[in-house]
Amino acid sequence: MRIGVCPGTFDPVTYGHLDIIKRSSTLFDLLYVAVLHNPHKVPLFTVEERVEMLREEVEDIKNVTVESFSGLSVEYAKQKNAIAIVRGLRAVTDFEFEFKLAAMNRNLEASIETVFMMTSSKYSFISSSAVKEVAEFGGNVSKWVSPRVAALLDDKFRSRER
């Protein structure tokens, strides 16, 4: 069985993330979408909220399982008996960081490959950070996230105003 891991913060999940998840799900018998709990980041959504958000977004993809994890992605992948970690690339600027990360992971666990997947060009400029900023100031994010995620962003920012 070919198992892949697609790790990330997903704060929030965007159409760019979903593009990578859907396309990479065709490469593996089982794909774990692994929501990272990173103590060095202060996300807008809790880990539990991000896991639930992703589960709803990928419920129609039968070979995708969403879980959370903390620690190293390569260790999580090793625990899942994965053969690869999937990383999405939006632009050349992502490559240098991702290349270093892949080299480190390869050094830590040579049996796990890193698969780089370019996001579709229509999503190449989207980042969760940019989506959050637009949503925070009342902008329309419906081109970049699902209606469900847009509503969650709206709720989150409205509750902060109270």
C-alpha positions as CSV (number, residue, x, y, z in Angstrom):
1,M,0.0,0.0,0.0
2,R,1.4,3.4,-1.0
3,I,0.8,5.9,1.8
4,G,1.5,9.6,1.6
5,V,1.4,12.4,4.1
6,C,0.4,16.0,3.3
7,P,1.4,18.1,6.3
8,G,0.6,21.7,6.9
9,T,-0.9,24.3,9.2
10,F,-4.0,24.8,7.1
11,D,-5.0,28.0,8.9
12,P,-7.4,28.1,7.1
13,V,-7.6,25.6,4.3
14,T,-7.7,27.3,0.9
15,Y,-8.5,26.2,-2.6
16,G,-4.8,26.0,-3.2
17,H,-4.4,23.4,-0.4
18,L,-7.4,21.5,-1.7
19,D,-5.9,21.5,-5.2
20,I,-2.8,19.8,-3.8
21,I,-4.7,17.4,-1.6
22,K,-7.1,16.3,-4.4
23,R,-4.3,15.8,-7.0
24,S,-1.9,14.1,-4.6
25,S,-4.7,11.7,-3.4
26,T,-4.6,10.1,-6.9
27,L,-0.9,9.2,-6.3
28,F,-1.4,7.2,-3.1
29,D,-3.7,4.4,-1.9
30,L,-4.0,6.4,1.4
31,L,-3.2,10.1,2.0
32,Y,-3.0,11.5,5.5
33,V,-3.6,15.2,5.6
34,A,-1.7,16.1,8.8
35,V,-2.6,19.3,10.6
36,L,0.4,20.6,12.4
37,H,0.2,21.8,16.0
38,N,3.2,24.2,16.0
39,P,3.9,25.9,19.3
40,H,5.9,28.6,17.5
41,K,2.9,29.8,15.5
42,V,-0.2,31.5,16.8
43,P,-3.0,30.3,14.5
44,L,-6.4,31.9,14.1
45,F,-8.1,28.5,14.3
46,T,-7.5,25.8,16.9
47,V,-6.0,22.5,15.8
48,E,-9.4,20.9,16.4
49,E,-11.2,23.6,14.3
50,R,-8.6,23.1,11.5
51,V,-9.0,19.3,11.5
52,E,-12.8,19.6,11.4
53,M,-12.6,22.2,8.7
54,L,-10.4,19.9,6.5
55,R,-12.5,16.9,7.2
56,E,-15.6,18.7,5.9
57,E,-13.7,19.9,2.8
58,V,-12.3,16.5,1.8
59,E,-15.2,14.2,2.9
60,D,-15.8,13.2,-0.7
61,I,-12.2,12.0,-1.2
62,K,-12.4,8.4,0.1
63,N,-8.7,7.7,0.5
64,V,-8.0,10.9,2.5
65,T,-7.8,10.8,6.3
66,V,-7.3,14.0,8.3
67,E,-5.5,14.0,11.6
68,S,-3.4,16.3,13.8
69,F,0.1,15.9,14.9
70,S,2.9,17.7,16.6
71,G,6.6,17.3,16.1
72,L,8.5,16.5,12.9
73,S,6.5,15.7,9.7
74,V,9.0,13.0,8.8
75,E,8.5,11.3,12.2
76,Y,4.7,11.4,11.7
77,A,5.2,10.0,8.2
78,K,7.4,7.2,9.5
79,Q,4.7,6.3,12.1
80,K,2.2,6.0,9.3
81,N,4.5,3.9,7.2
82,A,4.4,6.6,4.5
83,I,6.6,6.4,1.4
84,A,6.4,10.2,0.8
85,I,5.6,13.6,2.2
86,V,3.8,15.9,-0.3
87,R,4.7,19.5,-0.3
88,G,2.9,22.1,-2.4
89,L,4.8,24.8,-4.2
90,R,3.2,28.1,-5.3
91,A,6.2,29.9,-6.7
92,V,10.0,29.9,-6.9
93,T,10.1,31.7,-3.6
94,D,8.7,28.6,-1.9
95,F,11.3,26.3,-3.4
96,E,14.3,27.3,-1.4
97,F,12.6,26.8,2.0
98,E,11.0,23.5,0.8
99,F,14.3,22.3,-0.7
100,K,16.1,22.7,2.7
101,L,13.2,21.0,4.5
102,A,13.2,18.1,2.1
103,A,17.0,17.7,2.5
104,M,16.7,17.7,6.3
105,N,13.9,15.1,6.2
106,R,15.9,13.0,3.8
107,N,18.8,13.1,6.2
108,L,16.5,12.2,9.1
109,E,14.8,9.3,7.3
110,A,16.2,8.3,3.9
111,S,13.3,5.9,3.2
112,I,10.7,8.7,2.9
113,E,10.7,10.8,-0.3
114,T,9.5,14.3,-0.6
115,V,7.1,14.9,-3.5
116,F,6.9,18.5,-4.7
117,M,3.6,19.4,-6.4
118,M,3.0,22.7,-8.1
119,T,-0.3,24.2,-7.3
120,S,-2.6,25.1,-10.2
121,S,-1.7,28.5,-11.6
122,K,-5.0,30.0,-10.6
123,Y,-4.1,29.4,-6.9
124,S,-0.4,30.2,-7.1
125,F,-0.7,33.5,-5.2
126,I,-3.0,32.3,-2.5
127,S,-1.7,31.9,1.1
128,S,-3.6,31.4,4.3
129,S,-2.0,34.5,5.7
130,A,-3.3,36.7,2.8
131,V,-6.8,35.1,3.0
132,K,-6.9,35.9,6.8
133,E,-5.8,39.5,6.2
134,V,-8.4,40.1,3.5
135,A,-11.2,38.5,5.7
136,E,-10.1,40.4,8.8
137,F,-10.8,43.7,6.9
138,G,-14.1,42.5,5.5
139,G,-12.9,41.6,2.0
140,N,-14.5,38.9,-0.1
141,V,-12.5,35.7,0.1
142,S,-14.9,33.5,-1.8
143,K,-12.6,33.0,-4.7
144,W,-9.9,31.5,-2.5
145,V,-11.8,29.4,0.1
146,S,-15.1,27.5,0.2
147,P,-18.3,29.2,1.5
148,R,-18.0,27.1,4.6
149,V,-14.5,28.4,5.4
150,A,-15.4,31.9,4.4
151,A,-18.3,31.8,7.0
152,L,-15.9,30.4,9.7
153,L,-13.5,33.3,9.0
154,D,-16.3,35.8,9.2
155,D,-17.5,34.3,12.5
156,K,-14.0,34.3,13.9
157,F,-13.3,37.9,13.1
158,R,-16.7,39.1,14.2
159,S,-16.3,37.3,17.6
160,R,-13.0,39.2,18.1
161,E,-14.8,42.5,17.7
162,R,-17.1,41.8,20.6
